[in-house]
Amino acid sequence: MAVKRGQPRKYPWGALFRRNEFTLIEGVDYTCSRASMLQMIRNQASGRELPIKITQRDDRITVRVME
């Protein structure tokens, strides 16, 4: 995703992946489709070479970094 100078990133991936676990709520933390968000999470984790486990329940996606 190309970001113009001065334009903030849509999702704070760096801050999220510094945690051991984080939860995203559909309609609150993201508005794209669940499938798109899951793929973005996988792409971001892969780019950081982080093993993750994703759990889905109701409107929540929980990501645990498995270091």
matplotlib code that plots the C-alpha trace (Angstrom):
import matplotlib.pyplot as plt

x = [0.0, 1.5, 1.3, 1.7, 4.0, 2.2, -0.7, -1.0, -1.2, -4.6, -3.6, -0.9, 0.7, 4.0, 2.3, 0.0, 2.7, 4.8, 2.2, 2.0, -1.7, -4.2, -7.9, -9.6, -13.3, -15.2, -16.8, -14.7, -11.1, -11.6, -14.3, -13.1, -14.2, -13.1, -11.3, -9.4, -8.4, -7.2, -5.0, -3.6, -2.8, -1.0, 0.9, 2.1, 3.1, 5.0, 6.8, 8.0, 8.8, 6.5, 4.7, 1.1, -2.1, -5.4, -8.7, -12.0, -15.1, -18.3, -17.1, -13.6, -10.3, -7.6, -4.0, -1.3, 2.4, 3.9, 7.5]
y = [0.0, 3.3, 6.0, 9.6, 11.8, 13.0, 10.6, 8.3, 4.6, 3.1, 0.4, 0.7, -2.6, -1.9, -1.1, -4.1, -6.6, -5.4, -6.9, -10.7, -10.6, -8.2, -8.2, -6.4, -5.8, -5.7, -2.3, -0.7, -1.5, -2.3, -1.8, -4.0, -7.6, -10.2, -12.1, -9.0, -8.2, -11.8, -11.6, -8.2, -9.7, -12.7, -10.4, -8.1, -11.0, -12.7, -9.5, -9.3, -13.1, -13.6, -16.9, -16.1, -17.9, -16.3, -17.0, -15.8, -15.5, -13.5, -10.1, -10.4, -11.5, -12.3, -12.6, -14.2, -13.9, -17.3, -16.4]
z = [0.0, -1.1, 1.6, 0.6, 2.6, 5.7, 5.3, 8.4, 7.8, 8.1, 10.6, 13.3, 12.4, 14.1, 17.4, 17.1, 16.4, 19.3, 21.6, 22.3, 21.5, 20.1, 19.1, 16.3, 16.2, 13.0, 12.4, 15.1, 14.3, 10.6, 8.0, 5.1, 4.8, 7.3, 4.6, 3.6, 7.1, 7.7, 4.6, 5.7, 9.1, 7.5, 5.1, 7.9, 10.1, 7.2, 6.4, 10.0, 10.0, 13.0, 13.5, 14.5, 15.5, 14.5, 16.4, 15.1, 17.3, 16.5, 15.3, 16.8, 15.3, 17.9, 16.9, 19.1, 18.2, 18.8, 19.6]

ax = plt.figure().add_subplot(projection="3d")
ax.plot(x, y, z, "-o")
ax.set_aspect("equal")
plt.show()
